[in-house]
Structures are given as structure tokens and as C-alpha cells.
Amino acid sequence: MKGLRSKMDLGFYGVFIAAGVLGAQYFFSTRNHALWGAIIPAAYAVFITWLFVTNQIDHVMKYVLILLLGLLFLLGEWKSGRTYLREKRKKELDKMRAMDMN
């Protein structure tokens, strides 16, 4: 059964790696410049494409699904981080306006 496992099967550690990558993506997405949030999705797309070109991903449909699902999660984190930053800025601006009124 062990021979049937794929080369990319990370098992238990894969969960921690994915959580770390999503956490880093959220962190980069909350930076002032929006392009910081594009680093990890771009690197992910390049990495998955490299795996496909070197035949480590053996089927086109598998490549497309892995690429799209990964980008979906990463871009979702990007959107979430940008929303958080926008709300944080709005709260700070509201506080400043309230202080100016007094």
C-alpha cells in the first residue's frame, strides 16, 4: 500500500504546512501595500506549474484542480486580509474624527 502513495503526500505535516502558508498569506495581505498579498499566490502558481511541467502532476485535470483550489484559498485569505485592513483604517479614522470634534 505504501507504494501507491503519491510523491507529494505530506500526511499529518501537510495540515501544518497549509495552515502556516495561509497564515503567512493573511499576514502579507494586511500590509499597507496590496501587492505583498500577491507574493504567495504567484509563488504557488509557479510551483504547481513547475510540478506539472516536470511530470510530478500527471494529469491536466489534476493540475487545473490543484491550481484553482489553492488559488481560491489564497485569494480568499487575501480578500479577508484587505477587508480587515480597510476596517482597521476606518476605525482609526473615526477615532481621529471623534477627537477632532471634542
Contacts in CASP RR format, 6 or more apart in sequence:
PFRMAT RR
TARGET T0000
AUTHOR 0000-0000-0000
METHOD contacts of the structure
MODEL  1
MKGLRSKMDLGFYGVFIAAGVLGAQYFFSTRNHALWGAIIPAAYAVFITW
LFVTNQIDHVMKYVLILLLGLLFLLGEWKSGRTYLREKRKKELDKMRAMD
MN
7 56 0 8 1.000
8 51 0 8 1.000
8 56 0 8 1.000
10 17 0 8 1.000
21 40 0 8 1.000
21 44 0 8 1.000
21 74 0 8 1.000
22 73 0 8 1.000
22 74 0 8 1.000
22 77 0 8 1.000
23 77 0 8 1.000
24 40 0 8 1.000
25 37 0 8 1.000
25 40 0 8 1.000
25 41 0 8 1.000
25 74 0 8 1.000
25 77 0 8 1.000
25 78 0 8 1.000
26 77 0 8 1.000
26 80 0 8 1.000
26 81 0 8 1.000
28 36 0 8 1.000
28 37 0 8 1.000
28 39 0 8 1.000
28 40 0 8 1.000
29 36 0 8 1.000
29 37 0 8 1.000
29 77 0 8 1.000
29 78 0 8 1.000
29 79 0 8 1.000
29 80 0 8 1.000
29 81 0 8 1.000
29 82 0 8 1.000
29 85 0 8 1.000
30 81 0 8 1.000
30 82 0 8 1.000
30 84 0 8 1.000
30 85 0 8 1.000
31 37 0 8 1.000
31 85 0 8 1.000
32 85 0 8 1.000
34 82 0 8 1.000
37 78 0 8 1.000
38 78 0 8 1.000
40 74 0 8 1.000
41 71 0 8 1.000
41 74 0 8 1.000
41 75 0 8 1.000
41 78 0 8 1.000
44 70 0 8 1.000
44 71 0 8 1.000
44 74 0 8 1.000
45 67 0 8 1.000
45 71 0 8 1.000
48 57 0 8 1.000
48 63 0 8 1.000
48 66 0 8 1.000
48 67 0 8 1.000
49 63 0 8 1.000
49 67 0 8 1.000
51 57 0 8 1.000
51 63 0 8 1.000
52 60 0 8 1.000
52 63 0 8 1.000
57 63 0 8 1.000
57 66 0 8 1.000
END
